[in-house]
Amino acid sequence: MLHTAELREAPSTTVANEQDVVRVELEARETSWEHAPGRVVSGYGFNGQVPGPVIEAKQGVPLEIRLTNNLPEPTVVHWHGLRIPAEMDGTEVVQRLVQPGETFTYRFTPPDAGTFWYHPHANETEQLEKGLYGALIVRGADEPTLDGEQILVLDDLKLNWRGQVAGFGNLMDRHNGREGNVRLVNGMAEPELTIAAGQIERWRVINASSARYVRLSIGGRPFHVLGTDGGLIEAPVEATEVLLAAADRVDLAVGPFEEGEVLTVGALPYNRGTGKRKAERFATLKVGPAKPSVAAIPERLRTIEPLVTGPMPPSRTVKLSGRMSLRRGFDFLVNDEMHHHAEPVKVGELQVWDIVNVAPIDHPFHLHGFFFQVLAVNGEPPPWRSWEDVVNVPAKSTVRIAWLPDDRPGSWMYHCHILEHHAAGMMAHFEVVQ
């Protein structure tokens, strides 16, 4: 069944001028939404919608987001990918959980332009699955010019035979991560997207799934990668597919196409160690009547200075593994410990970490609050230099990253972003110290 997918901006967002604070009201509450014609699912939502409203921000302009919790359980909001003070990171390590009926105001100034998102960091395996997530777009002063923009939040839902969110906590979900039987774009099942013939749009794509990887393809047609987790890359890269692990983002220049074309926006087969999925459709793209194009994508988008220019031994090894548990079924570990407490790092000291996955399944590694550069995957450099906060660590593989802790001391964490693995222990806490 095809229908149009739209994302609405937060109606409470106001920007009078660049010196004003951007103020947003977010209410987390129980809600129901129609994910397909006549098919209504009960869950959670921000401001009564799934995904939550798009939060529009400007680079360097303060944000003030007041969260009201009208859920039947505590929650907290993590601002995924944003380099903000530790006390605003939105985890139960740095703030008290917001109880039902309470409010909490997050205040920070986004330093980077890019495609980010927000989601709970309490009981994540259930709260995200029920619909608590949304896009946060930070716009810079010098963005490439395209003909339009679409913000596409990918997700999946695991529904039972009644068409409602299936129960949580089964052994397979705990081991593999929860994957749904309904694929969503902006809260809608396999919707219809449109683009004008001859035009080139910027697509900001967010994978908000609990565990599903998306090897994204647009009918096998070429597109250009413009940006990843930490904003624009150095130069556009032509591709016909891109892999989005859980929590990953990518910005694409899509088009131009011919009027009347119909293309599948889908996931190509990918085996993350839990069995190879067949090709799956997320949406259908229909190309409408032609419109003139004003798109102007520069050959150079920006300069990203390398953090490491020669051989350098790792300053830390992060080992990802799992084990059987008689009581819990499976445990997931960092350096052989559930919810590992790692050594602190000092402000200004370059970090070179080897993320070593000894498990037979992929793990998407996420670092809170800081961007890193991927130096190598199994000794091979990546195809382009970028800033990231999520990187897929393939089964039985090593990814080397480099990052620099700036002057934002406090409590931080890193973890697998397959939510069930995070909850089952594959996460670590550490301090950034002066």
Secondary structure, 3 states (H helix, E strand, C coil): CCCECCCCECCCCCCCCCCCCEEEEEEEEEEEEEEECCEEEEEEEECCECCCCEEEEECCCCEEEEEEEECCCCECEEEECCCCCHHHCCCCCCCCCECCCCEEEEEECCCCCEEEEEEECCCHHHHCCCCCCEEEEEECCCCCECCEEEEEEEEEECECCCCCECCCCCHHHHHHCCCCCEEEECCEECCEEEEECCCCEEEEEEECCCCCCEEEEECCCCEEEEEECCEEEEEEEEECCEEECCCCEEEEEECCCCCCCEEEEEEECCCCCCCCCCCEEEEEEEEECCCCCCCECCCCCCCCCCCCCCCCCCCEEEEEEEEEECCCEEEEEECCECCEECCCEECCCCEEEEEEECCCCCEEEEECCCCEEEEEECCECCCCCCCECEEEECCCEEEEEEECCCCCCEEEEEEECCHHHHHCCCEEEEEEEC
